[in-house]
Amino acid sequence: MGAPLAGGRGNGRSRYRPMSEINVTPLVDVMLVLLIIFMIAAPLMTVGVPVDLPRTAAAPLNQETEPLTITVNPEGRVFLQETEVTMDELVPRLQAIMRNQPQGAPERRIFVRGDRAIAYGRIMEVMGTIAGAGFTRVALLAEQPAGPRPGAAPAAPARPAAPR
């Protein structure tokens, strides 16, 4: 006579029932991997060329159309929007963009962004090239301050100079 199988009673009926529990461990593993992937990828999806802009207290300008942005990165390379261009290609590309502009629309503003570590002469060279090609609405961009610095004393109002 043979021994009954494990879980059986010997009368031929088994007591196996379907498992009604859900194993969430694989689900949690997949979600954690996706979370890590998105945490790493999210900062890389920022648009534009990374530059460290200088700060200014000037008010931002109101814009009705998207301006063209020319960026000079810390290595001195020039970018039109996010595309790297040489100085020889810059003016023809700007002129092609302006030709495709709707008739009667105001001239688009051109913003020049330069990293604070780059030489001022390189930024002026780019601005001179743009202005020399006939573009009149050229401006420099700077980072807006986030507000008064913590721990900084408020600035005293300026007094007029005393007459001599």
Secondary structure, DSSP 8 states (H G I E B T S, - for coil): -----TTB-SSS-B----------HHHHHHHHHHHHHHHHHTGGG--S------B--------SS--EEEEE-TT--EEETTEEE-HHHHHHHHHHHHHTS-TT-----EEEEE-TTS-HHHHHHHHHHHHHTT---EEE--B---SS-TT-------------
